[in-house]
Amino acid sequence: MLRWGALLFAVGAMLTGCVSDQVGTDFASVSRKVGPPRAGQSRAVFLQDKRQGLSMAICACEVKLDGAPLGKVVAGRYAYADRPAGRHEVLVTELMFPGDTKREIVMESGRTHFYLIKSSPRHDAATGGAVLGGLAGIAIVSVATAGEANPGPAELVPLDEATARTKLAELQAID
């Protein structure tokens, strides 16, 4: 019995060491670790500002680049991927949101491209409809906004490198 207890204690101690405190997942640390994009490659970084106040204009967005999932980018987080230079498709979705944001981006070799994810006007309207009218409110707003140019939950705003690095200094990589 004592051996089992010692074994369980040892396994628990090892697993505790696996828990991340997110140290070193800021963009500057990650950039130093992985280095610049390889020759012929470029890097895309998708980020979302930290939540400010009681704003509901935040999207818990699943981001895919060329169909490959990068993860869920929420407030205060970022995700990145290296891809060959050229045209790529970004798809942003949100659980239970009735539409997708699709955008084609062009990535230049050796360059890092930064995109801020902001909630779309349709997303903000649906959130307001949910607050005021519950599921019926979401349904009504979804039908009323179905003709929007961007039917998805997010807007992708390109950022210059200086602005992006300032914002990324406060953010952590997604798990």
Residue pairs with C-beta under 8 A, 6 or more apart in sequence:
20 175
22 172
22 173
24 30
24 33
25 172
25 173
26 168
26 169
26 171
26 172
26 173
27 45
27 78
27 80
27 165
27 168
27 169
27 171
27 173
28 165
28 168
28 169
30 80
30 173
36 43
36 110
36 112
37 43
37 82
37 109
37 110
37 111
37 112
38 82
39 109
39 110
40 84
40 85
40 109
41 82
41 83
41 84
41 85
41 109
41 110
42 82
42 83
42 84
42 85
42 107
42 108
42 109
42 110
42 111
42 112
42 113
43 80
43 81
43 82
43 83
43 107
43 111
43 112
43 113
44 65
44 80
44 81
44 83
44 88
44 90
44 105
44 107
44 112
44 113
44 115
45 78
45 79
45 80
45 112
45 113
45 114
45 115
45 164
45 168
46 63
46 70
46 73
46 78
46 79
46 80
46 90
46 115
46 117
46 156
47 73
47 77
47 78
47 79
47 114
47 115
47 116
47 117
47 164
47 167
47 168
47 171
48 58
48 59
48 61
48 73
48 74
48 75
48 76
48 77
48 78
48 116
48 117
48 118
48 171
49 75
49 76
49 116
49 167
50 75
50 76
50 170
50 171
51 58
51 75
51 76
56 124
56 127
56 128
56 131
57 118
57 119
57 123
57 124
57 127
58 74
58 75
58 119
59 92
59 94
59 117
59 118
59 119
59 120
59 123
59 153
59 154
60 72
60 74
60 94
60 95
61 72
61 73
61 74
61 92
61 93
61 94
61 117
61 153
61 154
62 69
62 71
62 72
62 73
62 92
62 93
62 94
62 95
63 69
63 70
63 71
63 72
63 73
63 79
63 90
63 91
63 92
63 117
64 70
64 90
64 91
64 92
64 93
65 81
65 83
65 88
65 89
65 90
66 83
66 88
66 89
67 89
67 91
68 81
70 79
70 80
70 81
70 174
71 79
71 174
71 175
72 174
73 79
73 117
73 174
74 174
76 170
76 171
76 172
77 171
77 172
77 173
77 174
78 168
78 171
78 172
78 173
78 174
79 173
79 174
80 173
83 107
85 107
85 108
85 109
85 110
86 106
86 107
87 104
87 105
87 106
87 107
88 104
88 105
88 106
88 107
89 102
89 103
89 104
89 105
90 101
90 102
90 103
90 104
90 105
90 115
90 156
91 100
91 101
91 102
92 100
92 101
92 102
92 103
92 117
92 152
92 153
92 154
92 156
93 100
93 101
93 152
93 153
94 123
94 152
94 153
94 154
97 123
97 126
97 152
97 153
98 126
98 142
98 146
98 151
99 122
99 151
99 152
99 153
100 151
100 152
100 153
101 120
101 150
101 151
101 152
101 153
101 154
101 155
101 156
102 152
103 156
105 113
105 115
105 156
107 113
112 161
113 158
114 158
114 159
114 160
114 161
114 163
114 164
114 168
115 156
115 157
115 158
115 159
116 156
116 157
116 158
116 159
116 164
116 167
117 154
117 155
117 156
117 157
118 154
118 155
118 157
119 127
119 153
119 154
119 155
120 148
120 150
120 152
120 153
120 154
120 155
121 145
121 148
121 150
122 145
122 148
122 150
122 151
122 152
122 153
123 152
123 153
123 154
125 141
125 144
125 145
126 138
126 141
126 142
126 145
128 137
128 141
129 137
129 138
129 140
129 141
129 142
130 137
130 138
131 137
133 140
159 167
